[in-house]
Amino acid sequence: MTPASSPRARPVVVLREVVDDDLPVFFAHMSDPESVRVAAFAAEDPADRVRFDTLPQALKEQGRPHRPGSVPRAT
């Protein structure tokens, strides 16, 4: 049995910068009613896309990168 196929192998996660194409997915997750229900912290109005877009736009204007998102490593 190789280390990658052993029962104790842990998944590998690689971080990358967030790109604009990620934002609709993040918004969908953030505004999902079940996600809002179980979240410790939620936006005042999770359906407010304009307000959601404010932070990434402000970071771009300041020349700061988006926060990293996690994606599974290709196998």
PDB file of N, H, CA, C and O in Angstrom:
ATOM      1  N   MET A   1       0.849  -1.178   0.000  1.00  0.00           N
ATOM      2  CA  MET A   1       0.000   0.000   0.000  1.00  0.00           C
ATOM      3  C   MET A   1       0.894   1.241   0.000  1.00  0.00           C
ATOM      4  O   MET A   1       1.790   1.352   0.837  1.00  0.00           O
ATOM      5  N   THR A   2       0.667   2.157  -0.910  1.00  0.00           N
ATOM      6  H   THR A   2      -0.061   2.066  -1.590  1.00  0.00           H
ATOM      7  CA  THR A   2       1.475   3.366  -0.982  1.00  0.00           C
ATOM      8  C   THR A   2       0.952   4.393   0.016  1.00  0.00           C
ATOM      9  O   THR A   2      -0.205   4.312   0.430  1.00  0.00           O
ATOM     10  N   PRO A   3       1.786   5.359   0.412  1.00  0.00           N
ATOM     11  CA  PRO A   3       1.331   6.369   1.374  1.00  0.00           C
ATOM     12  C   PRO A   3       0.067   7.095   0.916  1.00  0.00           C
ATOM     13  O   PRO A   3      -0.794   7.396   1.743  1.00  0.00           O
ATOM     14  N   ALA A   4      -0.064   7.379  -0.363  1.00  0.00           N
ATOM     15  H   ALA A   4       0.635   7.135  -1.035  1.00  0.00           H
ATOM     16  CA  ALA A   4      -1.232   8.117  -0.858  1.00  0.00           C
ATOM     17  C   ALA A   4      -2.501   7.292  -0.755  1.00  0.00           C
ATOM     18  O   ALA A   4      -3.588   7.854  -0.628  1.00  0.00           O
ATOM     19  N   SER A   5      -2.389   5.974  -0.806  1.00  0.00           N
ATOM     20  H   SER A   5      -1.505   5.518  -0.909  1.00  0.00           H
ATOM     21  CA  SER A   5      -3.592   5.149  -0.750  1.00  0.00           C
ATOM     22  C   SER A   5      -3.831   4.534   0.622  1.00  0.00           C
ATOM     23  O   SER A   5      -4.782   3.775   0.807  1.00  0.00           O
ATOM     24  N   SER A   6      -2.974   4.859   1.579  1.00  0.00           N
ATOM     25  H   SER A   6      -2.202   5.476   1.428  1.00  0.00           H
ATOM     26  CA  SER A   6      -3.165   4.300   2.916  1.00  0.00           C
ATOM     27  C   SER A   6      -4.418   4.892   3.545  1.00  0.00           C
ATOM     28  O   SER A   6      -4.807   6.012   3.214  1.00  0.00           O
ATOM     29  N   PRO A   7      -5.053   4.153   4.450  1.00  0.00           N
ATOM     30  CA  PRO A   7      -6.281   4.645   5.077  1.00  0.00           C
ATOM     31  C   PRO A   7      -6.086   5.937   5.872  1.00  0.00           C
ATOM     32  O   PRO A   7      -7.043   6.679   6.096  1.00  0.00           O
ATOM     33  N   ARG A   8      -4.869   6.203   6.292  1.00  0.00           N
ATOM     34  H   ARG A   8      -4.092   5.601   6.110  1.00  0.00           H
ATOM     35  CA  ARG A   8      -4.612   7.406   7.089  1.00  0.00           C
ATOM     36  C   ARG A   8      -4.141   8.599   6.247  1.00  0.00           C
ATOM     37  O   ARG A   8      -3.840   9.656   6.801  1.00  0.00           O
ATOM     38  N   ALA A   9      -4.076   8.449   4.949  1.00  0.00           N
ATOM     39  H   ALA A   9      -4.321   7.591   4.499  1.00  0.00           H
ATOM     40  CA  ALA A   9      -3.629   9.552   4.095  1.00  0.00           C
ATOM     41  C   ALA A   9      -4.577  10.734   4.245  1.00  0.00           C
ATOM     42  O   ALA A   9      -5.794  10.563   4.309  1.00  0.00           O
ATOM     43  N   ARG A  10      -4.024  11.902   4.300  1.00  0.00           N
ATOM     44  H   ARG A  10      -3.035  12.041   4.249  1.00  0.00           H
ATOM     45  CA  ARG A  10      -4.831  13.125   4.420  1.00  0.00           C
ATOM     46  C   ARG A  10      -4.922  13.800   3.066  1.00  0.00           C
ATOM     47  O   ARG A  10      -3.966  13.771   2.290  1.00  0.00           O
ATOM     48  N   PRO A  11      -6.072  14.412   2.771  1.00  0.00           N
ATOM     49  CA  PRO A  11      -6.191  15.132   1.504  1.00  0.00           C
ATOM     50  C   PRO A  11      -5.214  16.310   1.468  1.00  0.00           C
ATOM     51  O   PRO A  11      -4.874  16.878   2.506  1.00  0.00           O
ATOM     52  N   VAL A  12      -4.783  16.655   0.302  1.00  0.00           N
ATOM     53  H   VAL A  12      -5.059  16.193  -0.541  1.00  0.00           H
ATOM     54  CA  VAL A  12      -3.877  17.774   0.117  1.00  0.00           C
ATOM     55  C   VAL A  12      -4.678  18.943  -0.453  1.00  0.00           C
ATOM     56  O   VAL A  12      -5.414  18.786  -1.427  1.00  0.00           O
ATOM     57  N   VAL A  13      -4.527  20.106   0.157  1.00  0.00           N
ATOM     58  H   VAL A  13      -3.929  20.234   0.948  1.00  0.00           H
ATOM     59  CA  VAL A  13      -5.212  21.310  -0.300  1.00  0.00           C
ATOM     60  C   VAL A  13      -4.149  22.324  -0.696  1.00  0.00           C
ATOM     61  O   VAL A  13      -3.182  22.538   0.035  1.00  0.00           O
ATOM     62  N   VAL A  14      -4.330  22.941  -1.849  1.00  0.00           N
ATOM     63  H   VAL A  14      -5.115  22.766  -2.443  1.00  0.00           H
ATOM     64  CA  VAL A  14      -3.407  23.950  -2.342  1.00  0.00           C
ATOM     65  C   VAL A  14      -4.146  25.282  -2.376  1.00  0.00           C
ATOM     66  O   VAL A  14      -5.259  25.359  -2.897  1.00  0.00           O
ATOM     67  N   LEU A  15      -3.539  26.329  -1.826  1.00  0.00           N
ATOM     68  H   LEU A  15      -2.635  26.266  -1.403  1.00  0.00           H
ATOM     69  CA  LEU A  15      -4.158  27.655  -1.829  1.00  0.00           C
ATOM     70  C   LEU A  15      -3.709  28.434  -3.053  1.00  0.00           C
ATOM     71  O   LEU A  15      -2.575  28.311  -3.516  1.00  0.00           O
ATOM     72  N   ARG A  16      -4.617  29.226  -3.555  1.00  0.00           N
ATOM     73  H   ARG A  16      -5.539  29.326  -3.179  1.00  0.00           H
ATOM     74  CA  ARG A  16      -4.298  30.106  -4.671  1.00  0.00           C
ATOM     75  C   ARG A  16      -5.019  31.414  -4.454  1.00  0.00           C
ATOM     76  O   ARG A  16      -5.917  31.500  -3.617  1.00  0.00           O
ATOM     77  N   GLU A  17      -4.631  32.450  -5.210  1.00  0.00           N
ATOM     78  H   GLU A  17      -3.901  32.381  -5.890  1.00  0.00           H
ATOM     79  CA  GLU A  17      -5.344  33.718  -5.120  1.00  0.00           C
ATOM     80  C   GLU A  17      -6.749  33.558  -5.665  1.00  0.00           C
ATOM     81  O   GLU A  17      -6.994  32.780  -6.587  1.00  0.00           O
ATOM     82  N   VAL A  18      -7.654  34.301  -5.082  1.00  0.00           N
ATOM     83  H   VAL A  18      -7.454  34.933  -4.333  1.00  0.00           H
ATOM     84  CA  VAL A  18      -9.031  34.341  -5.577  1.00  0.00           C
ATOM     85  C   VAL A  18      -9.046  35.158  -6.859  1.00  0.00           C
ATOM     86  O   VAL A  18      -8.398  36.200  -6.949  1.00  0.00           O
ATOM     87  N   VAL A  19      -9.785  34.683  -7.841  1.00  0.00           N
ATOM     88  H   VAL A  19     -10.312  33.836  -7.768  1.00  0.00           H
ATOM     89  CA  VAL A  19      -9.960  35.420  -9.089  1.00  0.00           C
ATOM     90  C   VAL A  19     -11.421  35.843  -9.185  1.00  0.00           C
ATOM     91  O   VAL A  19     -12.284  35.288  -8.504  1.00  0.00           O
ATOM     92  N   ASP A  20     -11.689  36.822 -10.029  1.00  0.00           N
ATOM     93  H   ASP A  20     -10.988  37.273 -10.582  1.00  0.00           H
ATOM     94  CA  ASP A  20     -13.051  37.349 -10.150  1.00  0.00           C
ATOM     95  C   ASP A  20     -14.082  36.269 -10.454  1.00  0.00           C
ATOM     96  O   ASP A  20     -15.224  36.363 -10.006  1.00  0.00           O
ATOM     97  N   ASP A  21     -13.694  35.255 -11.203  1.00  0.00           N
ATOM     98  H   ASP A  21     -12.766  35.179 -11.567  1.00  0.00           H
ATOM     99  CA  ASP A  21     -14.640  34.181 -11.541  1.00  0.00           C
ATOM    100  C   ASP A  21     -15.057  33.368 -10.311  1.00  0.00           C
ATOM    101  O   ASP A  21     -16.050  32.643 -10.369  1.00  0.00           O
ATOM    102  N   ASP A  22     -14.320  33.472  -9.205  1.00  0.00           N
ATOM    103  H   ASP A  22     -13.513  34.060  -9.159  1.00  0.00           H
ATOM    104  CA  ASP A  22     -14.677  32.769  -7.970  1.00  0.00           C
ATOM    105  C   ASP A  22     -15.812  33.468  -7.217  1.00  0.00           C
ATOM    106  O   ASP A  22     -16.545  32.819  -6.470  1.00  0.00           O
ATOM    107  N   LEU A  23     -15.961  34.758  -7.402  1.00  0.00           N
ATOM    108  H   LEU A  23     -15.366  35.285  -8.008  1.00  0.00           H
ATOM    109  CA  LEU A  23     -16.879  35.542  -6.586  1.00  0.00           C
ATOM    110  C   LEU A  23     -18.335  35.085  -6.671  1.00  0.00           C
ATOM    111  O   LEU A  23     -18.997  35.044  -5.634  1.00  0.00           O
ATOM    112  N   PRO A  24     -18.874  34.740  -7.843  1.00  0.00           N
ATOM    113  CA  PRO A  24     -20.261  34.256  -7.863  1.00  0.00           C
ATOM    114  C   PRO A  24     -20.453  32.985  -7.018  1.00  0.00           C
ATOM    115  O   PRO A  24     -21.504  32.803  -6.403  1.00  0.00           O
ATOM    116  N   VAL A  25     -19.462  32.129  -6.991  1.00  0.00           N
ATOM    117  H   VAL A  25     -18.609  32.277  -7.490  1.00  0.00           H
ATOM    118  CA  VAL A  25     -19.560  30.906  -6.186  1.00  0.00           C
ATOM    119  C   VAL A  25     -19.537  31.266  -4.703  1.00  0.00           C
ATOM    120  O   VAL A  25     -20.333  30.738  -3.927  1.00  0.00           O
ATOM    121  N   PHE A  26     -18.629  32.162  -4.303  1.00  0.00           N
ATOM    122  H   PHE A  26     -17.982  32.591  -4.934  1.00  0.00           H
ATOM    123  CA  PHE A  26     -18.572  32.591  -2.910  1.00  0.00           C
ATOM    124  C   PHE A  26     -19.885  33.240  -2.493  1.00  0.00           C
ATOM    125  O   PHE A  26     -20.389  32.988  -1.398  1.00  0.00           O
ATOM    126  N   PHE A  27     -20.438  34.077  -3.370  1.00  0.00           N
ATOM    127  H   PHE A  27     -20.028  34.281  -4.260  1.00  0.00           H
ATOM    128  CA  PHE A  27     -21.704  34.739  -3.052  1.00  0.00           C
ATOM    129  C   PHE A  27     -22.820  33.708  -2.891  1.00  0.00           C
ATOM    130  O   PHE A  27     -23.633  33.811  -1.973  1.00  0.00           O
ATOM    131  N   ALA A  28     -22.858  32.723  -3.774  1.00  0.00           N
ATOM    132  H   ALA A  28     -22.197  32.639  -4.520  1.00  0.00           H
ATOM    133  CA  ALA A  28     -23.891  31.677  -3.680  1.00  0.00           C
ATOM    134  C   ALA A  28     -23.768  30.932  -2.349  1.00  0.00           C
ATOM    135  O   ALA A  28     -24.777  30.635  -1.710  1.00  0.00           O
ATOM    136  N   HIS A  29     -22.552  30.634  -1.935  1.00  0.00           N
ATOM    137  H   HIS A  29     -21.732  30.876  -2.454  1.00  0.00           H
ATOM    138  CA  HIS A  29     -22.353  29.948  -0.657  1.00  0.00           C
ATOM    139  C   HIS A  29     -22.788  30.844   0.500  1.00  0.00           C
ATOM    140  O   HIS A  29     -23.469  30.396   1.422  1.00  0.00           O
ATOM    141  N   MET A  30     -22.386  32.114   0.440  1.00  0.00           N
ATOM    142  H   MET A  30     -21.832  32.478  -0.309  1.00  0.00           H
ATOM    143  CA  MET A  30     -22.679  33.039   1.516  1.00  0.00           C
ATOM    144  C   MET A  30     -24.178  33.339   1.634  1.00  0.00           C
ATOM    145  O   MET A  30     -24.670  33.591   2.734  1.00  0.00           O
ATOM    146  N   SER A  31     -24.896  33.315   0.530  1.00  0.00           N
ATOM    147  H   SER A  31     -24.496  33.110  -0.364  1.00  0.00           H
ATOM    148  CA  SER A  31     -26.316  33.680   0.559  1.00  0.00           C
ATOM    149  C   SER A  31     -27.251  32.473   0.623  1.00  0.00           C
ATOM    150  O   SER A  31     -28.471  32.634   0.662  1.00  0.00           O
ATOM    151  N   ASP A  32     -26.691  31.281   0.633  1.00  0.00           N
ATOM    152  H   ASP A  32     -25.700  31.150   0.601  1.00  0.00           H
ATOM    153  CA  ASP A  32     -27.497  30.075   0.743  1.00  0.00           C
ATOM    154  C   ASP A  32     -28.230  30.071   2.086  1.00  0.00           C
ATOM    155  O   ASP A  32     -27.588  30.221   3.126  1.00  0.00           O
ATOM    156  N   PRO A  33     -29.556  29.904   2.093  1.00  0.00           N
ATOM    157  CA  PRO A  33     -30.315  29.978   3.349  1.00  0.00           C
ATOM    158  C   PRO A  33     -29.816  29.017   4.439  1.00  0.00           C
ATOM    159  O   PRO A  33     -29.749  29.396   5.608  1.00  0.00           O
ATOM    160  N   GLU A  34     -29.475  27.805   4.074  1.00  0.00           N
ATOM    161  H   GLU A  34     -29.530  27.497   3.124  1.00  0.00           H
ATOM    162  CA  GLU A  34     -28.981  26.851   5.082  1.00  0.00           C
ATOM    163  C   GLU A  34     -27.618  27.292   5.620  1.00  0.00           C
ATOM    164  O   GLU A  34     -27.344  27.147   6.812  1.00  0.00           O
ATOM    165  N   SER A  35     -26.773  27.822   4.753  1.00  0.00           N
ATOM    166  H   SER A  35     -26.995  27.939   3.785  1.00  0.00           H
ATOM    167  CA  SER A  35     -25.467  28.324   5.208  1.00  0.00           C
ATOM    168  C   SER A  35     -25.646  29.488   6.171  1.00  0.00           C
ATOM    169  O   SER A  35     -24.963  29.571   7.192  1.00  0.00           O
ATOM    170  N   VAL A  36     -26.561  30.380   5.846  1.00  0.00           N
ATOM    171  H   VAL A  36     -27.117  30.313   5.017  1.00  0.00           H
ATOM    172  CA  VAL A  36     -26.828  31.527   6.721  1.00  0.00           C
ATOM    173  C   VAL A  36     -27.369  31.040   8.064  1.00  0.00           C
ATOM    174  O   VAL A  36     -27.005  31.572   9.113  1.00  0.00           O
ATOM    175  N   ARG A  37     -28.230  30.038   8.030  1.00  0.00           N
ATOM    176  H   ARG A  37     -28.526  29.606   7.178  1.00  0.00           H
ATOM    177  CA  ARG A  37     -28.841  29.532   9.259  1.00  0.00           C
ATOM    178  C   ARG A  37     -27.806  28.964  10.228  1.00  0.00           C
ATOM    179  O   ARG A  37     -27.924  29.158  11.438  1.00  0.00           O
ATOM    180  N   VAL A  38     -26.803  28.272   9.716  1.00  0.00           N
ATOM    181  H   VAL A  38     -26.708  28.114   8.733  1.00  0.00           H
ATOM    182  CA  VAL A  38     -25.824  27.621  10.588  1.00  0.00           C
ATOM    183  C   VAL A  38     -24.561  28.449  10.816  1.00  0.00           C
ATOM    184  O   VAL A  38     -23.704  28.050  11.605  1.00  0.00           O
ATOM    185  N   ALA A  39     -24.430  29.576  10.153  1.00  0.00           N
ATOM    186  H   ALA A  39     -25.127  29.900   9.513  1.00  0.00           H
ATOM    187  CA  ALA A  39     -23.214  30.388  10.281  1.00  0.00           C
ATOM    188  C   ALA A  39     -23.152  31.096  11.628  1.00  0.00           C
ATOM    189  O   ALA A  39     -24.166  31.564  12.146  1.00  0.00           O
ATOM    190  N   ALA A  40     -21.958  31.169  12.184  1.00  0.00           N
ATOM    191  H   ALA A  40     -21.134  30.789  11.764  1.00  0.00           H
ATOM    192  CA  ALA A  40     -21.764  31.923  13.416  1.00  0.00           C
ATOM    193  C   ALA A  40     -21.886  33.418  13.132  1.00  0.00           C
ATOM    194  O   ALA A  40     -22.374  34.177  13.970  1.00  0.00           O
ATOM    195  N   PHE A  41     -21.440  33.837  11.949  1.00  0.00           N
ATOM    196  H   PHE A  41     -21.043  33.220  11.269  1.00  0.00           H
ATOM    197  CA  PHE A  41     -21.509  35.233  11.532  1.00  0.00           C
ATOM    198  C   PHE A  41     -22.062  35.260  10.121  1.00  0.00           C
ATOM    199  O   PHE A  41     -21.617  34.504   9.257  1.00  0.00           O
ATOM    200  N   ALA A  42     -23.028  36.126   9.891  1.00  0.00           N
ATOM    201  H   ALA A  42     -23.389  36.739  10.593  1.00  0.00           H
ATOM    202  CA  ALA A  42     -23.601  36.260   8.551  1.00  0.00           C
ATOM    203  C   ALA A  42     -23.755  37.743   8.238  1.00  0.00           C
ATOM    204  O   ALA A  42     -23.824  38.580   9.138  1.00  0.00           O
ATOM    205  N   ALA A  43     -23.807  38.047   6.960  1.00  0.00           N
ATOM    206  H   ALA A  43     -23.751  37.367   6.229  1.00  0.00           H
ATOM    207  CA  ALA A  43     -24.026  39.429   6.539  1.00  0.00           C
ATOM    208  C   ALA A  43     -25.408  39.885   6.981  1.00  0.00           C
ATOM    209  O   ALA A  43     -26.321  39.075   7.140  1.00  0.00           O
ATOM    210  N   GLU A  44     -25.548  41.183   7.176  1.00  0.00           N
ATOM    211  H   GLU A  44     -24.806  41.841   7.047  1.00  0.00           H
ATOM    212  CA  GLU A  44     -26.851  41.728   7.556  1.00  0.00           C
ATOM    213  C   GLU A  44     -27.918  41.331   6.546  1.00  0.00           C
ATOM    214  O   GLU A  44     -29.022  40.937   6.921  1.00  0.00           O
ATOM    215  N   ASP A  45     -27.584  41.437   5.262  1.00  0.00           N
ATOM    216  H   ASP A  45     -26.687  41.757   4.957  1.00  0.00           H
ATOM    217  CA  ASP A  45     -28.491  41.004   4.192  1.00  0.00           C
ATOM    218  C   ASP A  45     -27.696  40.115   3.249  1.00  0.00           C
ATOM    219  O   ASP A  45     -27.069  40.623   2.320  1.00  0.00           O
ATOM    220  N   PRO A  46     -27.703  38.802   3.459  1.00  0.00           N
ATOM    221  CA  PRO A  46     -26.894  37.899   2.641  1.00  0.00           C
ATOM    222  C   PRO A  46     -27.224  37.943   1.146  1.00  0.00           C
ATOM    223  O   PRO A  46     -26.414  37.505   0.329  1.00  0.00           O
ATOM    224  N   ALA A  47     -28.392  38.462   0.776  1.00  0.00           N
ATOM    225  H   ALA A  47     -29.050  38.819   1.439  1.00  0.00           H
ATOM    226  CA  ALA A  47     -28.773  38.529  -0.639  1.00  0.00           C
ATOM    227  C   ALA A  47     -28.295  39.815  -1.319  1.00  0.00           C
ATOM    228  O   ALA A  47     -28.571  40.018  -2.501  1.00  0.00           O
ATOM    229  N   ASP A  48     -27.591  40.677  -0.603  1.00  0.00           N
ATOM    230  H   ASP A  48     -27.366  40.511   0.358  1.00  0.00           H
ATOM    231  CA  ASP A  48     -27.146  41.965  -1.144  1.00  0.00           C
ATOM    232  C   ASP A  48     -25.828  41.791  -1.898  1.00  0.00           C
ATOM    233  O   ASP A  48     -24.749  41.869  -1.310  1.00  0.00           O
ATOM    234  N   ARG A  49     -25.930  41.557  -3.194  1.00  0.00           N
ATOM    235  H   ARG A  49     -26.806  41.493  -3.671  1.00  0.00           H
ATOM    236  CA  ARG A  49     -24.730  41.319  -4.012  1.00  0.00           C
ATOM    237  C   ARG A  49     -23.874  42.575  -4.133  1.00  0.00           C
ATOM    238  O   ARG A  49     -22.647  42.479  -4.184  1.00  0.00           O
ATOM    239  N   VAL A  50     -24.490  43.734  -4.180  1.00  0.00           N
ATOM    240  H   VAL A  50     -25.487  43.812  -4.139  1.00  0.00           H
ATOM    241  CA  VAL A  50     -23.720  44.978  -4.305  1.00  0.00           C
ATOM    242  C   VAL A  50     -22.802  45.144  -3.090  1.00  0.00           C
ATOM    243  O   VAL A  50     -21.626  45.479  -3.231  1.00  0.00           O
ATOM    244  N   ARG A  51     -23.342  44.911  -1.924  1.00  0.00           N
ATOM    245  H   ARG A  51     -24.297  44.638  -1.810  1.00  0.00           H
ATOM    246  CA  ARG A  51     -22.521  45.029  -0.717  1.00  0.00           C
ATOM    247  C   ARG A  51     -21.445  43.945  -0.677  1.00  0.00           C
ATOM    248  O   ARG A  51     -20.314  44.206  -0.266  1.00  0.00           O
ATOM    249  N   PHE A  52     -21.788  42.745  -1.097  1.00  0.00           N
ATOM    250  H   PHE A  52     -22.706  42.533  -1.430  1.00  0.00           H
ATOM    251  CA  PHE A  52     -20.811  41.656  -1.155  1.00  0.00           C
ATOM    252  C   PHE A  52     -19.622  42.036  -2.036  1.00  0.00           C
ATOM    253  O   PHE A  52     -18.473  41.761  -1.689  1.00  0.00           O
ATOM    254  N   ASP A  53     -19.903  42.672  -3.181  1.00  0.00           N
ATOM    255  H   ASP A  53     -20.836  42.895  -3.462  1.00  0.00           H
ATOM    256  CA  ASP A  53     -18.846  43.032  -4.131  1.00  0.00           C
ATOM    257  C   ASP A  53     -17.975  44.191  -3.656  1.00  0.00           C
ATOM    258  O   ASP A  53     -16.936  44.460  -4.258  1.00  0.00           O
ATOM    259  N   THR A  54     -18.374  44.876  -2.598  1.00  0.00           N
ATOM    260  H   THR A  54     -19.218  44.657  -2.109  1.00  0.00           H
ATOM    261  CA  THR A  54     -17.636  46.044  -2.122  1.00  0.00           C
ATOM    262  C   THR A  54     -16.214  45.698  -1.686  1.00  0.00           C
ATOM    263  O   THR A  54     -15.275  46.395  -2.071  1.00  0.00           O
ATOM    264  N   LEU A  55     -16.031  44.645  -0.897  1.00  0.00           N
ATOM    265  H   LEU A  55     -16.793  44.079  -0.585  1.00  0.00           H
ATOM    266  CA  LEU A  55     -14.694  44.324  -0.382  1.00  0.00           C
ATOM    267  C   LEU A  55     -13.722  43.926  -1.482  1.00  0.00           C
ATOM    268  O   LEU A  55     -12.629  44.488  -1.541  1.00  0.00           O
ATOM    269  N   PRO A  56     -14.066  42.979  -2.360  1.00  0.00           N
ATOM    270  CA  PRO A  56     -13.096  42.642  -3.417  1.00  0.00           C
ATOM    271  C   PRO A  56     -12.740  43.853  -4.292  1.00  0.00           C
ATOM    272  O   PRO A  56     -11.594  44.002  -4.715  1.00  0.00           O
ATOM    273  N   GLN A  57     -13.724  44.710  -4.557  1.00  0.00           N
ATOM    274  H   GLN A  57     -14.655  44.589  -4.213  1.00  0.00           H
ATOM    275  CA  GLN A  57     -13.449  45.892  -5.373  1.00  0.00           C
ATOM    276  C   GLN A  57     -12.522  46.847  -4.632  1.00  0.00           C
ATOM    277  O   GLN A  57     -11.603  47.404  -5.233  1.00  0.00           O
ATOM    278  N   ALA A  58     -12.749  47.043  -3.345  1.00  0.00           N
ATOM    279  H   ALA A  58     -13.495  46.590  -2.857  1.00  0.00           H
ATOM    280  CA  ALA A  58     -11.882  47.930  -2.554  1.00  0.00           C
ATOM    281  C   ALA A  58     -10.457  47.380  -2.494  1.00  0.00           C
ATOM    282  O   ALA A  58      -9.496  48.144  -2.591  1.00  0.00           O
ATOM    283  N   LEU A  59     -10.314  46.075  -2.337  1.00  0.00           N
ATOM    284  H   LEU A  59     -11.095  45.455  -2.259  1.00  0.00           H
ATOM    285  CA  LEU A  59      -8.979  45.476  -2.309  1.00  0.00           C
ATOM    286  C   LEU A  59      -8.263  45.680  -3.643  1.00  0.00           C
ATOM    287  O   LEU A  59      -7.067  45.972  -3.672  1.00  0.00           O
ATOM    288  N   LYS A  60      -8.997  45.525  -4.745  1.00  0.00           N
ATOM    289  H   LYS A  60      -9.968  45.287  -4.722  1.00  0.00           H
ATOM    290  CA  LYS A  60      -8.393  45.759  -6.070  1.00  0.00           C
ATOM    291  C   LYS A  60      -7.912  47.201  -6.201  1.00  0.00           C
ATOM    292  O   LYS A  60      -6.804  47.452  -6.676  1.00  0.00           O
ATOM    293  N   GLU A  61      -8.744  48.137  -5.780  1.00  0.00           N
ATOM    294  H   GLU A  61      -9.643  47.933  -5.394  1.00  0.00           H
ATOM    295  CA  GLU A  61      -8.391  49.557  -5.898  1.00  0.00           C
ATOM    296  C   GLU A  61      -7.168  49.903  -5.051  1.00  0.00           C
ATOM    297  O   GLU A  61      -6.409  50.810  -5.393  1.00  0.00           O
ATOM    298  N   GLN A  62      -6.980  49.183  -3.951  1.00  0.00           N
ATOM    299  H   GLN A  62      -7.596  48.446  -3.673  1.00  0.00           H
ATOM    300  CA  GLN A  62      -5.819  49.409  -3.084  1.00  0.00           C
ATOM    301  C   GLN A  62      -4.593  48.625  -3.556  1.00  0.00           C
ATOM    302  O   GLN A  62      -3.514  48.747  -2.977  1.00  0.00           O
ATOM    303  N   GLY A  63      -4.760  47.824  -4.607  1.00  0.00           N
ATOM    304  H   GLY A  63      -5.636  47.725  -5.078  1.00  0.00           H
ATOM    305  CA  GLY A  63      -3.655  47.025  -5.108  1.00  0.00           C
ATOM    306  C   GLY A  63      -3.336  45.828  -4.235  1.00  0.00           C
ATOM    307  O   GLY A  63      -2.246  45.264  -4.331  1.00  0.00           O
ATOM    308  N   ARG A  64      -4.274  45.432  -3.384  1.00  0.00           N
ATOM    309  H   ARG A  64      -5.159  45.890  -3.306  1.00  0.00           H
ATOM    310  CA  ARG A  64      -4.066  44.286  -2.499  1.00  0.00           C
ATOM    311  C   ARG A  64      -4.690  43.051  -3.126  1.00  0.00           C
ATOM    312  O   ARG A  64      -5.746  43.140  -3.752  1.00  0.00           O
ATOM    313  N   PRO A  65      -4.053  41.907  -2.967  1.00  0.00           N
ATOM    314  CA  PRO A  65      -4.621  40.680  -3.540  1.00  0.00           C
ATOM    315  C   PRO A  65      -5.853  40.236  -2.770  1.00  0.00           C
ATOM    316  O   PRO A  65      -6.045  40.580  -1.604  1.00  0.00           O
ATOM    317  N   HIS A  66      -6.670  39.474  -3.450  1.00  0.00           N
ATOM    318  H   HIS A  66      -6.514  39.195  -4.398  1.00  0.00           H
ATOM    319  CA  HIS A  66      -7.818  38.848  -2.785  1.00  0.00           C
ATOM    320  C   HIS A  66      -7.291  37.837  -1.780  1.00  0.00           C
ATOM    321  O   HIS A  66      -6.148  37.392  -1.886  1.00  0.00           O
ATOM    322  N   ARG A  67      -8.107  37.475  -0.814  1.00  0.00           N
ATOM    323  H   ARG A  67      -9.035  37.836  -0.728  1.00  0.00           H
ATOM    324  CA  ARG A  67      -7.735  36.422   0.124  1.00  0.00           C
ATOM    325  C   ARG A  67      -7.654  35.094  -0.620  1.00  0.00           C
ATOM    326  O   ARG A  67      -8.386  34.867  -1.584  1.00  0.00           O
ATOM    327  N   PRO A  68      -6.773  34.233  -0.174  1.00  0.00           N
ATOM    328  CA  PRO A  68      -6.682  32.950  -0.866  1.00  0.00           C
ATOM    329  C   PRO A  68      -7.935  32.108  -0.689  1.00  0.00           C
ATOM    330  O   PRO A  68      -8.610  32.170   0.339  1.00  0.00           O
ATOM    331  N   GLY A  69      -8.227  31.323  -1.711  1.00  0.00           N
ATOM    332  H   GLY A  69      -7.679  31.273  -2.546  1.00  0.00           H
ATOM    333  CA  GLY A  69      -9.298  30.349  -1.639  1.00  0.00           C
ATOM    334  C   GLY A  69      -8.667  28.980  -1.681  1.00  0.00           C
ATOM    335  O   GLY A  69      -7.504  28.848  -2.062  1.00  0.00           O
ATOM    336  N   SER A  70      -9.391  27.979  -1.306  1.00  0.00           N
ATOM    337  H   SER A  70     -10.336  28.086  -0.996  1.00  0.00           H
ATOM    338  CA  SER A  70      -8.810  26.635  -1.336  1.00  0.00           C
ATOM    339  C   SER A  70      -9.431  25.831  -2.456  1.00  0.00           C
ATOM    340  O   SER A  70     -10.639  25.882  -2.688  1.00  0.00           O
ATOM    341  N   VAL A  71      -8.607  25.108  -3.126  1.00  0.00           N
ATOM    342  H   VAL A  71      -7.626  25.067  -2.938  1.00  0.00           H
ATOM    343  CA  VAL A  71      -9.061  24.233  -4.209  1.00  0.00           C
ATOM    344  C   VAL A  71      -8.349  22.889  -4.054  1.00  0.00           C
ATOM    345  O   VAL A  71      -7.190  22.855  -3.639  1.00  0.00           O
ATOM    346  N   PRO A  72      -9.010  21.803  -4.374  1.00  0.00           N
ATOM    347  CA  PRO A  72      -8.334  20.515  -4.284  1.00  0.00           C
ATOM    348  C   PRO A  72      -7.213  20.409  -5.305  1.00  0.00           C
ATOM    349  O   PRO A  72      -7.333  20.906  -6.425  1.00  0.00           O
ATOM    350  N   ARG A  73      -6.145  19.772  -4.921  1.00  0.00           N
ATOM    351  H   ARG A  73      -6.048  19.368  -4.012  1.00  0.00           H
ATOM    352  CA  ARG A  73      -5.025  19.562  -5.839  1.00  0.00           C
ATOM    353  C   ARG A  73      -5.401  18.505  -6.853  1.00  0.00           C
ATOM    354  O   ARG A  73      -5.980  17.477  -6.503  1.00  0.00           O
ATOM    355  N   ALA A  74      -5.078  18.754  -8.097  1.00  0.00           N
ATOM    356  H   ALA A  74      -4.609  19.589  -8.382  1.00  0.00           H
ATOM    357  CA  ALA A  74      -5.362  17.780  -9.161  1.00  0.00           C
ATOM    358  C   ALA A  74      -4.566  16.521  -8.911  1.00  0.00           C
ATOM    359  O   ALA A  74      -3.399  16.578  -8.521  1.00  0.00           O
ATOM    360  N   THR A  75      -5.202  15.376  -9.139  1.00  0.00           N
ATOM    361  H   THR A  75      -6.149  15.330  -9.456  1.00  0.00           H
ATOM    362  CA  THR A  75      -4.490  14.120  -8.928  1.00  0.00           C
ATOM    363  C   THR A  75      -4.294  13.412 -10.254  1.00  0.00           C
ATOM    364  O   THR A  75      -3.711  12.328 -10.295  1.00  0.00           O
TER     365      THR A  75
END
